[in-house]
Amino acid sequence: MVEIYEKEGKLFGRIVKIFLEADQDQNPLCTECYDKRKDRPILGMEIVRDLEQDGDEWEDGTICDPKSGKVYDCKLWLDKDDSYLLNVRGYLFFIYRTQHWKRQ
């Protein structure tokens, strides 16, 4: 679960809950990260950073995948048909993947 928040006119997001099996490490670390997040707990980690508003979208920021440690360019926007869905797109040049996060 990711909490999205605004700070100094930019949008950020941090992991506030992880859904793990009972036999998994309940406080996993980002061992694959290569920046300041390396070997830090994933819970509480800021994975969305520095998005700036451009009309109905937030863009020009980054998103980190804590499983792989990779950081991608990112943009977010609310779904036009369902305001409870947030479209989250991570991309590298022209290759991208869009996820749909549901608002709680």
Jmol script that loads the backbone (N, CA, C; Angstrom):
load data "model"
ATOM      1  N   MET A   1       0.858  -1.156   0.000  1.00  0.00           N
ATOM      2  CA  MET A   1       0.000   0.000   0.000  1.00  0.00           C
ATOM      3  C   MET A   1       0.913   1.229   0.000  1.00  0.00           C
ATOM      4  N   VAL A   2       0.604   2.171  -0.874  1.00  0.00           N
ATOM      5  CA  VAL A   2       1.438   3.361  -1.036  1.00  0.00           C
ATOM      6  C   VAL A   2       0.631   4.603  -0.672  1.00  0.00           C
ATOM      7  N   GLU A   3       1.195   5.436   0.167  1.00  0.00           N
ATOM      8  CA  GLU A   3       0.583   6.713   0.514  1.00  0.00           C
ATOM      9  C   GLU A   3       1.164   7.770  -0.422  1.00  0.00           C
ATOM     10  N   ILE A   4       0.282   8.474  -1.147  1.00  0.00           N
ATOM     11  CA  ILE A   4       0.682   9.552  -2.035  1.00  0.00           C
ATOM     12  C   ILE A   4       0.463  10.859  -1.287  1.00  0.00           C
ATOM     13  N   TYR A   5       1.459  11.739  -1.317  1.00  0.00           N
ATOM     14  CA  TYR A   5       1.336  13.010  -0.601  1.00  0.00           C
ATOM     15  C   TYR A   5       2.075  14.105  -1.360  1.00  0.00           C
ATOM     16  N   GLU A   6       1.674  15.335  -1.075  1.00  0.00           N
ATOM     17  CA  GLU A   6       2.293  16.499  -1.712  1.00  0.00           C
ATOM     18  C   GLU A   6       3.208  17.192  -0.712  1.00  0.00           C
ATOM     19  N   LYS A   7       4.381  17.589  -1.195  1.00  0.00           N
ATOM     20  CA  LYS A   7       5.341  18.292  -0.360  1.00  0.00           C
ATOM     21  C   LYS A   7       6.020  19.346  -1.226  1.00  0.00           C
ATOM     22  N   GLU A   8       5.920  20.590  -0.808  1.00  0.00           N
ATOM     23  CA  GLU A   8       6.547  21.710  -1.512  1.00  0.00           C
ATOM     24  C   GLU A   8       6.175  21.736  -2.987  1.00  0.00           C
ATOM     25  N   GLY A   9       4.885  21.467  -3.283  1.00  0.00           N
ATOM     26  CA  GLY A   9       4.373  21.533  -4.640  1.00  0.00           C
ATOM     27  C   GLY A   9       4.674  20.330  -5.510  1.00  0.00           C
ATOM     28  N   LYS A  10       5.297  19.309  -4.956  1.00  0.00           N
ATOM     29  CA  LYS A  10       5.612  18.090  -5.710  1.00  0.00           C
ATOM     30  C   LYS A  10       4.919  16.902  -5.059  1.00  0.00           C
ATOM     31  N   LEU A  11       4.723  15.847  -5.842  1.00  0.00           N
ATOM     32  CA  LEU A  11       4.055  14.648  -5.349  1.00  0.00           C
ATOM     33  C   LEU A  11       5.085  13.560  -5.048  1.00  0.00           C
ATOM     34  N   PHE A  12       4.851  12.869  -3.942  1.00  0.00           N
ATOM     35  CA  PHE A  12       5.721  11.786  -3.487  1.00  0.00           C
ATOM     36  C   PHE A  12       4.843  10.614  -3.061  1.00  0.00           C
ATOM     37  N   GLY A  13       5.449   9.450  -2.916  1.00  0.00           N
ATOM     38  CA  GLY A  13       4.717   8.289  -2.432  1.00  0.00           C
ATOM     39  C   GLY A  13       5.628   7.367  -1.641  1.00  0.00           C
ATOM     40  N   ARG A  14       5.120   6.872  -0.516  1.00  0.00           N
ATOM     41  CA  ARG A  14       5.917   5.948   0.302  1.00  0.00           C
ATOM     42  C   ARG A  14       5.080   4.721   0.644  1.00  0.00           C
ATOM     43  N   ILE A  15       5.779   3.616   0.813  1.00  0.00           N
ATOM     44  CA  ILE A  15       5.131   2.350   1.145  1.00  0.00           C
ATOM     45  C   ILE A  15       4.738   2.379   2.621  1.00  0.00           C
ATOM     46  N   VAL A  16       3.445   2.188   2.881  1.00  0.00           N
ATOM     47  CA  VAL A  16       2.958   2.231   4.264  1.00  0.00           C
ATOM     48  C   VAL A  16       2.479   0.867   4.758  1.00  0.00           C
ATOM     49  N   LYS A  17       2.316  -0.087   3.837  1.00  0.00           N
ATOM     50  CA  LYS A  17       1.917  -1.428   4.251  1.00  0.00           C
ATOM     51  C   LYS A  17       2.373  -2.418   3.197  1.00  0.00           C
ATOM     52  N   ILE A  18       2.853  -3.558   3.654  1.00  0.00           N
ATOM     53  CA  ILE A  18       3.284  -4.631   2.770  1.00  0.00           C
ATOM     54  C   ILE A  18       2.486  -5.874   3.133  1.00  0.00           C
ATOM     55  N   PHE A  19       1.990  -6.554   2.135  1.00  0.00           N
ATOM     56  CA  PHE A  19       1.207  -7.770   2.360  1.00  0.00           C
ATOM     57  C   PHE A  19       2.105  -8.971   2.086  1.00  0.00           C
ATOM     58  N   LEU A  20       2.539  -9.616   3.158  1.00  0.00           N
ATOM     59  CA  LEU A  20       3.484 -10.729   3.057  1.00  0.00           C
ATOM     60  C   LEU A  20       2.904 -11.987   3.686  1.00  0.00           C
ATOM     61  N   GLU A  21       3.404 -13.121   3.248  1.00  0.00           N
ATOM     62  CA  GLU A  21       3.036 -14.395   3.850  1.00  0.00           C
ATOM     63  C   GLU A  21       3.688 -14.495   5.226  1.00  0.00           C
ATOM     64  N   ALA A  22       3.117 -15.300   6.101  1.00  0.00           N
ATOM     65  CA  ALA A  22       3.623 -15.433   7.476  1.00  0.00           C
ATOM     66  C   ALA A  22       5.068 -15.918   7.525  1.00  0.00           C
ATOM     67  N   ASP A  23       5.473 -16.752   6.550  1.00  0.00           N
ATOM     68  CA  ASP A  23       6.828 -17.295   6.574  1.00  0.00           C
ATOM     69  C   ASP A  23       7.857 -16.381   5.888  1.00  0.00           C
ATOM     70  N   GLN A  24       7.429 -15.220   5.399  1.00  0.00           N
ATOM     71  CA  GLN A  24       8.346 -14.273   4.761  1.00  0.00           C
ATOM     72  C   GLN A  24       8.887 -13.282   5.786  1.00  0.00           C
ATOM     73  N   ASP A  25      10.044 -12.717   5.468  1.00  0.00           N
ATOM     74  CA  ASP A  25      10.625 -11.659   6.300  1.00  0.00           C
ATOM     75  C   ASP A  25       9.626 -10.514   6.368  1.00  0.00           C
ATOM     76  N   GLN A  26       9.205 -10.140   7.551  1.00  0.00           N
ATOM     77  CA  GLN A  26       8.187  -9.112   7.723  1.00  0.00           C
ATOM     78  C   GLN A  26       8.751  -7.689   7.650  1.00  0.00           C
ATOM     79  N   ASN A  27      10.050  -7.559   7.576  1.00  0.00           N
ATOM     80  CA  ASN A  27      10.682  -6.253   7.428  1.00  0.00           C
ATOM     81  C   ASN A  27      11.787  -6.344   6.368  1.00  0.00           C
ATOM     82  N   PRO A  28      11.402  -6.611   5.096  1.00  0.00           N
ATOM     83  CA  PRO A  28      12.418  -6.802   4.062  1.00  0.00           C
ATOM     84  C   PRO A  28      13.180  -5.519   3.754  1.00  0.00           C
ATOM     85  N   LEU A  29      14.405  -5.703   3.284  1.00  0.00           N
ATOM     86  CA  LEU A  29      15.257  -4.584   2.908  1.00  0.00           C
ATOM     87  C   LEU A  29      15.347  -4.505   1.382  1.00  0.00           C
ATOM     88  N   CYS A  30      15.626  -3.329   0.877  1.00  0.00           N
ATOM     89  CA  CYS A  30      15.809  -3.142  -0.563  1.00  0.00           C
ATOM     90  C   CYS A  30      17.271  -3.433  -0.892  1.00  0.00           C
ATOM     91  N   THR A  31      17.594  -4.701  -0.972  1.00  0.00           N
ATOM     92  CA  THR A  31      18.983  -5.104  -1.218  1.00  0.00           C
ATOM     93  C   THR A  31      19.421  -4.822  -2.645  1.00  0.00           C
ATOM     94  N   GLU A  32      18.479  -4.699  -3.564  1.00  0.00           N
ATOM     95  CA  GLU A  32      18.801  -4.444  -4.967  1.00  0.00           C
ATOM     96  C   GLU A  32      18.904  -2.957  -5.306  1.00  0.00           C
ATOM     97  N   CYS A  33      18.458  -2.090  -4.410  1.00  0.00           N
ATOM     98  CA  CYS A  33      18.536  -0.645  -4.669  1.00  0.00           C
ATOM     99  C   CYS A  33      20.001  -0.224  -4.748  1.00  0.00           C
ATOM    100  N   TYR A  34      20.270   0.794  -5.537  1.00  0.00           N
ATOM    101  CA  TYR A  34      21.655   1.234  -5.703  1.00  0.00           C
ATOM    102  C   TYR A  34      21.876   2.674  -5.240  1.00  0.00           C
ATOM    103  N   ASP A  35      20.827   3.353  -4.800  1.00  0.00           N
ATOM    104  CA  ASP A  35      20.996   4.714  -4.314  1.00  0.00           C
ATOM    105  C   ASP A  35      20.914   4.710  -2.787  1.00  0.00           C
ATOM    106  N   LYS A  36      20.492   5.794  -2.181  1.00  0.00           N
ATOM    107  CA  LYS A  36      20.435   5.878  -0.717  1.00  0.00           C
ATOM    108  C   LYS A  36      19.445   4.900  -0.095  1.00  0.00           C
ATOM    109  N   ARG A  37      18.601   4.294  -0.916  1.00  0.00           N
ATOM    110  CA  ARG A  37      17.634   3.317  -0.415  1.00  0.00           C
ATOM    111  C   ARG A  37      18.236   1.932  -0.220  1.00  0.00           C
ATOM    112  N   LYS A  38      19.458   1.716  -0.692  1.00  0.00           N
ATOM    113  CA  LYS A  38      20.103   0.396  -0.599  1.00  0.00           C
ATOM    114  C   LYS A  38      20.154  -0.082   0.845  1.00  0.00           C
ATOM    115  N   ASP A  39      19.714  -1.321   1.022  1.00  0.00           N
ATOM    116  CA  ASP A  39      19.712  -2.005   2.322  1.00  0.00           C
ATOM    117  C   ASP A  39      18.856  -1.309   3.378  1.00  0.00           C
ATOM    118  N   ARG A  40      17.924  -0.479   2.946  1.00  0.00           N
ATOM    119  CA  ARG A  40      16.961   0.177   3.845  1.00  0.00           C
ATOM    120  C   ARG A  40      15.657  -0.617   3.840  1.00  0.00           C
ATOM    121  N   PRO A  41      14.869  -0.509   4.903  1.00  0.00           N
ATOM    122  CA  PRO A  41      13.578  -1.210   4.930  1.00  0.00           C
ATOM    123  C   PRO A  41      12.652  -0.714   3.816  1.00  0.00           C
ATOM    124  N   ILE A  42      11.952  -1.645   3.189  1.00  0.00           N
ATOM    125  CA  ILE A  42      10.994  -1.294   2.148  1.00  0.00           C
ATOM    126  C   ILE A  42       9.791  -0.595   2.772  1.00  0.00           C
ATOM    127  N   LEU A  43       9.371  -1.041   3.933  1.00  0.00           N
ATOM    128  CA  LEU A  43       8.265  -0.397   4.635  1.00  0.00           C
ATOM    129  C   LEU A  43       8.698   1.013   5.046  1.00  0.00           C
ATOM    130  N   GLY A  44       7.966   2.000   4.593  1.00  0.00           N
ATOM    131  CA  GLY A  44       8.311   3.391   4.857  1.00  0.00           C
ATOM    132  C   GLY A  44       9.143   4.033   3.761  1.00  0.00           C
ATOM    133  N   MET A  45       9.593   3.228   2.805  1.00  0.00           N
ATOM    134  CA  MET A  45      10.452   3.732   1.733  1.00  0.00           C
ATOM    135  C   MET A  45       9.682   4.653   0.792  1.00  0.00           C
ATOM    136  N   GLU A  46      10.305   5.753   0.441  1.00  0.00           N
ATOM    137  CA  GLU A  46       9.757   6.670  -0.547  1.00  0.00           C
ATOM    138  C   GLU A  46      10.098   6.110  -1.928  1.00  0.00           C
ATOM    139  N   ILE A  47       9.073   5.644  -2.652  1.00  0.00           N
ATOM    140  CA  ILE A  47       9.325   5.048  -3.965  1.00  0.00           C
ATOM    141  C   ILE A  47       8.937   5.980  -5.108  1.00  0.00           C
ATOM    142  N   VAL A  48       8.050   6.944  -4.862  1.00  0.00           N
ATOM    143  CA  VAL A  48       7.666   7.941  -5.862  1.00  0.00           C
ATOM    144  C   VAL A  48       8.262   9.271  -5.418  1.00  0.00           C
ATOM    145  N   ARG A  49       8.952   9.941  -6.348  1.00  0.00           N
ATOM    146  CA  ARG A  49       9.634  11.182  -5.972  1.00  0.00           C
ATOM    147  C   ARG A  49       9.486  12.272  -7.028  1.00  0.00           C
ATOM    148  N   ASP A  50       9.313  13.490  -6.548  1.00  0.00           N
ATOM    149  CA  ASP A  50       9.488  14.724  -7.327  1.00  0.00           C
ATOM    150  C   ASP A  50       8.579  14.890  -8.536  1.00  0.00           C
ATOM    151  N   LEU A  51       7.357  14.375  -8.476  1.00  0.00           N
ATOM    152  CA  LEU A  51       6.434  14.567  -9.596  1.00  0.00           C
ATOM    153  C   LEU A  51       5.884  15.993  -9.568  1.00  0.00           C
ATOM    154  N   GLU A  52       5.827  16.625 -10.731  1.00  0.00           N
ATOM    155  CA  GLU A  52       5.328  17.991 -10.854  1.00  0.00           C
ATOM    156  C   GLU A  52       4.018  17.967 -11.626  1.00  0.00           C
ATOM    157  N   GLN A  53       3.076  18.814 -11.209  1.00  0.00           N
ATOM    158  CA  GLN A  53       1.771  18.835 -11.848  1.00  0.00           C
ATOM    159  C   GLN A  53       1.834  19.515 -13.211  1.00  0.00           C
ATOM    160  N   ASP A  54       1.177  18.876 -14.182  1.00  0.00           N
ATOM    161  CA  ASP A  54       1.028  19.423 -15.531  1.00  0.00           C
ATOM    162  C   ASP A  54      -0.406  19.132 -15.961  1.00  0.00           C
ATOM    163  N   GLY A  55      -1.292  20.058 -15.718  1.00  0.00           N
ATOM    164  CA  GLY A  55      -2.713  19.840 -15.989  1.00  0.00           C
ATOM    165  C   GLY A  55      -3.275  18.781 -15.065  1.00  0.00           C
ATOM    166  N   ASP A  56      -3.848  17.731 -15.659  1.00  0.00           N
ATOM    167  CA  ASP A  56      -4.445  16.644 -14.877  1.00  0.00           C
ATOM    168  C   ASP A  56      -3.459  15.544 -14.542  1.00  0.00           C
ATOM    169  N   GLU A  57      -2.201  15.704 -14.934  1.00  0.00           N
ATOM    170  CA  GLU A  57      -1.185  14.674 -14.689  1.00  0.00           C
ATOM    171  C   GLU A  57      -0.083  15.213 -13.790  1.00  0.00           C
ATOM    172  N   TRP A  58       0.605  14.287 -13.162  1.00  0.00           N
ATOM    173  CA  TRP A  58       1.824  14.588 -12.411  1.00  0.00           C
ATOM    174  C   TRP A  58       2.939  13.849 -13.132  1.00  0.00           C
ATOM    175  N   GLU A  59       4.017  14.540 -13.490  1.00  0.00           N
ATOM    176  CA  GLU A  59       5.067  13.917 -14.301  1.00  0.00           C
ATOM    177  C   GLU A  59       6.444  14.453 -13.942  1.00  0.00           C
ATOM    178  N   ASP A  60       7.424  13.977 -14.686  1.00  0.00           N
ATOM    179  CA  ASP A  60       8.825  14.407 -14.534  1.00  0.00           C
ATOM    180  C   ASP A  60       9.429  14.007 -13.194  1.00  0.00           C
ATOM    181  N   GLY A  61       8.914  12.925 -12.596  1.00  0.00           N
ATOM    182  CA  GLY A  61       9.494  12.402 -11.373  1.00  0.00           C
ATOM    183  C   GLY A  61       9.997  10.987 -11.620  1.00  0.00           C
ATOM    184  N   THR A  62      10.224  10.259 -10.536  1.00  0.00           N
ATOM    185  CA  THR A  62      10.722   8.893 -10.646  1.00  0.00           C
ATOM    186  C   THR A  62       9.928   7.951  -9.746  1.00  0.00           C
ATOM    187  N   ILE A  63      10.032   6.663 -10.077  1.00  0.00           N
ATOM    188  CA  ILE A  63       9.459   5.611  -9.237  1.00  0.00           C
ATOM    189  C   ILE A  63      10.486   4.493  -9.140  1.00  0.00           C
ATOM    190  N   CYS A  64      10.628   3.948  -7.941  1.00  0.00           N
ATOM    191  CA  CYS A  64      11.575   2.871  -7.683  1.00  0.00           C
ATOM    192  C   CYS A  64      10.801   1.569  -7.483  1.00  0.00           C
ATOM    193  N   ASP A  65      11.257   0.522  -8.135  1.00  0.00           N
ATOM    194  CA  ASP A  65      10.719  -0.816  -7.915  1.00  0.00           C
ATOM    195  C   ASP A  65      11.603  -1.472  -6.858  1.00  0.00           C
ATOM    196  N   PRO A  66      11.127  -1.598  -5.616  1.00  0.00           N
ATOM    197  CA  PRO A  66      11.990  -2.130  -4.560  1.00  0.00           C
ATOM    198  C   PRO A  66      12.386  -3.597  -4.752  1.00  0.00           C
ATOM    199  N   LYS A  67      11.676  -4.332  -5.598  1.00  0.00           N
ATOM    200  CA  LYS A  67      12.064  -5.721  -5.857  1.00  0.00           C
ATOM    201  C   LYS A  67      13.328  -5.792  -6.702  1.00  0.00           C
ATOM    202  N   SER A  68      13.414  -4.923  -7.707  1.00  0.00           N
ATOM    203  CA  SER A  68      14.578  -4.951  -8.599  1.00  0.00           C
ATOM    204  C   SER A  68      15.590  -3.861  -8.276  1.00  0.00           C
ATOM    205  N   GLY A  69      15.162  -2.842  -7.537  1.00  0.00           N
ATOM    206  CA  GLY A  69      16.037  -1.708  -7.236  1.00  0.00           C
ATOM    207  C   GLY A  69      16.132  -0.704  -8.366  1.00  0.00           C
ATOM    208  N   LYS A  70      15.449  -0.965  -9.478  1.00  0.00           N
ATOM    209  CA  LYS A  70      15.527  -0.068 -10.632  1.00  0.00           C
ATOM    210  C   LYS A  70      14.649   1.160 -10.427  1.00  0.00           C
ATOM    211  N   VAL A  71      15.118   2.284 -10.964  1.00  0.00           N
ATOM    212  CA  VAL A  71      14.395   3.552 -10.880  1.00  0.00           C
ATOM    213  C   VAL A  71      13.997   3.946 -12.297  1.00  0.00           C
ATOM    214  N   TYR A  72      12.725   4.299 -12.450  1.00  0.00           N
ATOM    215  CA  TYR A  72      12.173   4.658 -13.752  1.00  0.00           C
ATOM    216  C   TYR A  72      11.599   6.066 -13.704  1.00  0.00           C
ATOM    217  N   ASP A  73      11.521   6.713 -14.862  1.00  0.00           N
ATOM    218  CA  ASP A  73      10.755   7.947 -14.959  1.00  0.00           C
ATOM    219  C   ASP A  73       9.310   7.582 -14.675  1.00  0.00           C
ATOM    220  N   CYS A  74       8.520   8.564 -14.215  1.00  0.00           N
ATOM    221  CA  CYS A  74       7.176   8.239 -13.760  1.00  0.00           C
ATOM    222  C   CYS A  74       6.208   9.373 -14.045  1.00  0.00           C
ATOM    223  N   LYS A  75       4.953   8.995 -14.260  1.00  0.00           N
ATOM    224  CA  LYS A  75       3.867   9.964 -14.260  1.00  0.00           C
ATOM    225  C   LYS A  75       2.622   9.296 -13.703  1.00  0.00           C
ATOM    226  N   LEU A  76       1.746  10.095 -13.121  1.00  0.00           N
ATOM    227  CA  LEU A  76       0.515   9.627 -12.490  1.00  0.00           C
ATOM    228  C   LEU A  76      -0.658  10.456 -12.986  1.00  0.00           C
ATOM    229  N   TRP A  77      -1.822   9.829 -13.084  1.00  0.00           N
ATOM    230  CA  TRP A  77      -3.046  10.560 -13.382  1.00  0.00           C
ATOM    231  C   TRP A  77      -4.239   9.726 -12.940  1.00  0.00           C
ATOM    232  N   LEU A  78      -5.309  10.408 -12.536  1.00  0.00           N
ATOM    233  CA  LEU A  78      -6.534   9.720 -12.156  1.00  0.00           C
ATOM    234  C   LEU A  78      -7.238   9.220 -13.403  1.00  0.00           C
ATOM    235  N   ASP A  79      -7.827   8.037 -13.307  1.00  0.00           N
ATOM    236  CA  ASP A  79      -8.587   7.473 -14.402  1.00  0.00           C
ATOM    237  C   ASP A  79      -9.818   8.342 -14.670  1.00  0.00           C
ATOM    238  N   LYS A  80     -10.086   8.641 -15.914  1.00  0.00           N
ATOM    239  CA  LYS A  80     -11.217   9.511 -16.271  1.00  0.00           C
ATOM    240  C   LYS A  80     -12.564   8.862 -15.976  1.00  0.00           C
ATOM    241  N   ASP A  81     -12.636   7.532 -16.023  1.00  0.00           N
ATOM    242  CA  ASP A  81     -13.893   6.831 -15.798  1.00  0.00           C
ATOM    243  C   ASP A  81     -14.108   6.405 -14.353  1.00  0.00           C
ATOM    244  N   ASP A  82     -13.035   6.333 -13.577  1.00  0.00           N
ATOM    245  CA  ASP A  82     -13.137   5.858 -12.193  1.00  0.00           C
ATOM    246  C   ASP A  82     -12.129   6.626 -11.342  1.00  0.00           C
ATOM    247  N   SER A  83     -12.595   7.614 -10.605  1.00  0.00           N
ATOM    248  CA  SER A  83     -11.684   8.464  -9.815  1.00  0.00           C
ATOM    249  C   SER A  83     -11.037   7.718  -8.651  1.00  0.00           C
ATOM    250  N   TYR A  84     -11.409   6.450  -8.439  1.00  0.00           N
ATOM    251  CA  TYR A  84     -10.766   5.645  -7.408  1.00  0.00           C
ATOM    252  C   TYR A  84      -9.560   4.885  -7.957  1.00  0.00           C
ATOM    253  N   LEU A  85      -9.297   5.026  -9.260  1.00  0.00           N
ATOM    254  CA  LEU A  85      -8.147   4.384  -9.876  1.00  0.00           C
ATOM    255  C   LEU A  85      -7.099   5.420 -10.233  1.00  0.00           C
ATOM    256  N   LEU A  86      -5.884   5.157  -9.803  1.00  0.00           N
ATOM    257  CA  LEU A  86      -4.749   6.009 -10.125  1.00  0.00           C
ATOM    258  C   LEU A  86      -3.890   5.257 -11.138  1.00  0.00           C
ATOM    259  N   ASN A  87      -3.657   5.854 -12.284  1.00  0.00           N
ATOM    260  CA  ASN A  87      -2.781   5.267 -13.293  1.00  0.00           C
ATOM    261  C   ASN A  87      -1.351   5.656 -12.958  1.00  0.00           C
ATOM    262  N   VAL A  88      -0.501   4.674 -12.829  1.00  0.00           N
ATOM    263  CA  VAL A  88       0.904   4.880 -12.471  1.00  0.00           C
ATOM    264  C   VAL A  88       1.745   4.300 -13.606  1.00  0.00           C
ATOM    265  N   ARG A  89       2.461   5.177 -14.292  1.00  0.00           N
ATOM    266  CA  ARG A  89       3.264   4.719 -15.431  1.00  0.00           C
ATOM    267  C   ARG A  89       4.739   4.922 -15.132  1.00  0.00           C
ATOM    268  N   GLY A  90       5.475   3.834 -15.199  1.00  0.00           N
ATOM    269  CA  GLY A  90       6.926   3.874 -15.120  1.00  0.00           C
ATOM    270  C   GLY A  90       7.468   3.632 -16.513  1.00  0.00           C
ATOM    271  N   TYR A  91       8.450   4.422 -16.916  1.00  0.00           N
ATOM    272  CA  TYR A  91       8.945   4.264 -18.276  1.00  0.00           C
ATOM    273  C   TYR A  91      10.423   4.588 -18.394  1.00  0.00           C
ATOM    274  N   LEU A  92      10.986   4.033 -19.455  1.00  0.00           N
ATOM    275  CA  LEU A  92      12.376   4.262 -19.818  1.00  0.00           C
ATOM    276  C   LEU A  92      12.364   4.499 -21.317  1.00  0.00           C
ATOM    277  N   PHE A  93      12.555   5.726 -21.724  1.00  0.00           N
ATOM    278  CA  PHE A  93      12.437   6.145 -23.121  1.00  0.00           C
ATOM    279  C   PHE A  93      11.022   5.839 -23.606  1.00  0.00           C
ATOM    280  N   PHE A  94      10.868   4.968 -24.597  1.00  0.00           N
ATOM    281  CA  PHE A  94       9.548   4.678 -25.147  1.00  0.00           C
ATOM    282  C   PHE A  94       8.961   3.366 -24.643  1.00  0.00           C
ATOM    283  N   ILE A  95       9.642   2.721 -23.737  1.00  0.00           N
ATOM    284  CA  ILE A  95       9.155   1.474 -23.154  1.00  0.00           C
ATOM    285  C   ILE A  95       8.532   1.813 -21.804  1.00  0.00           C
ATOM    286  N   TYR A  96       7.288   1.380 -21.598  1.00  0.00           N
ATOM    287  CA  TYR A  96       6.619   1.718 -20.350  1.00  0.00           C
ATOM    288  C   TYR A  96       5.695   0.597 -19.899  1.00  0.00           C
ATOM    289  N   ARG A  97       5.315   0.696 -18.632  1.00  0.00           N
ATOM    290  CA  ARG A  97       4.317  -0.190 -18.047  1.00  0.00           C
ATOM    291  C   ARG A  97       3.417   0.667 -17.166  1.00  0.00           C
ATOM    292  N   THR A  98       2.128   0.487 -17.316  1.00  0.00           N
ATOM    293  CA  THR A  98       1.167   1.242 -16.523  1.00  0.00           C
ATOM    294  C   THR A  98       0.463   0.296 -15.568  1.00  0.00           C
ATOM    295  N   GLN A  99       0.436   0.676 -14.299  1.00  0.00           N
ATOM    296  CA  GLN A  99      -0.327  -0.066 -13.294  1.00  0.00           C
ATOM    297  C   GLN A  99      -1.506   0.791 -12.882  1.00  0.00           C
ATOM    298  N   HIS A 100      -2.537   0.139 -12.366  1.00  0.00           N
ATOM    299  CA  HIS A 100      -3.726   0.837 -11.897  1.00  0.00           C
ATOM    300  C   HIS A 100      -3.841   0.594 -10.399  1.00  0.00           C
ATOM    301  N   TRP A 101      -3.593   1.628  -9.617  1.00  0.00           N
ATOM    302  CA  TRP A 101      -3.658   1.520  -8.162  1.00  0.00           C
ATOM    303  C   TRP A 101      -5.027   1.991  -7.703  1.00  0.00           C
ATOM    304  N   LYS A 102      -5.625   1.250  -6.795  1.00  0.00           N
ATOM    305  CA  LYS A 102      -6.957   1.570  -6.290  1.00  0.00           C
ATOM    306  C   LYS A 102      -6.868   2.378  -5.000  1.00  0.00           C
ATOM    307  N   ARG A 103      -7.630   3.447  -4.961  1.00  0.00           N
ATOM    308  CA  ARG A 103      -7.653   4.321  -3.781  1.00  0.00           C
ATOM    309  C   ARG A 103      -8.379   3.632  -2.632  1.00  0.00           C
ATOM    310  N   GLN A 104      -7.840   3.770  -1.428  1.00  0.00           N
ATOM    311  CA  GLN A 104      -8.456   3.195  -0.226  1.00  0.00           C
ATOM    312  C   GLN A 104      -9.173   4.258   0.565  1.00  0.00           C
TER     313      GLN A 104
END
end "model"
wireframe off; spacefill off
backbone 0.3
color backbone group
